[in-house]
Amino acid sequence: MNGAIRVAENLQQLLRDENPHRDDDKICDITVSIGIATSAKAHDPSPYELVQLADEQLLAAKAAGRNRYLATEQS
């Protein structure tokens, strides 16, 4: 899970630092919301279940505001 969270944080930082939609006259901030789902080795969910869990986290992150990530781990 820590690796996935680091990727999410790095992506958010990259978009803050290297915003490709900036020019001299206007700024259009790009943000990203991310849902993360991982599984402990003792539990073996199907790929479909992991995607469904990640999607639930994504929807919750979006509901909480812009530029957020939420994560869950199946144990």
Residue pairs with C-beta under 8 A, 6 or more apart in sequence:
1 36
1 38
1 71
1 73
4 36
4 38
4 71
5 36
5 69
5 71
8 34
8 36
8 69
8 71
9 69
11 32
11 34
12 31
12 32
12 34
12 67
12 69
15 30
15 31
15 32
19 27
19 28
19 29
19 30
20 30
21 27
21 28
21 29
21 30
22 28
31 66
31 67
32 67
33 58
33 61
33 62
33 66
33 67
33 68
33 69
34 57
34 58
34 61
34 68
34 69
34 70
35 53
35 54
35 55
35 56
35 57
35 58
35 59
35 60
35 61
35 69
35 70
35 71
36 54
36 57
36 69
36 70
36 71
36 72
37 50
37 51
37 53
37 54
37 56
37 57
37 71
37 72
37 73
37 74
38 50
38 71
38 72
38 73
38 74
39 45
39 50
39 73
39 74
40 73
40 74
40 75
42 75
43 74
43 75
45 53
45 74
49 74
50 74
53 72
53 74
56 72
57 69
57 70
57 71
57 72
58 70
60 70
61 68
61 69
61 70
62 68
64 70
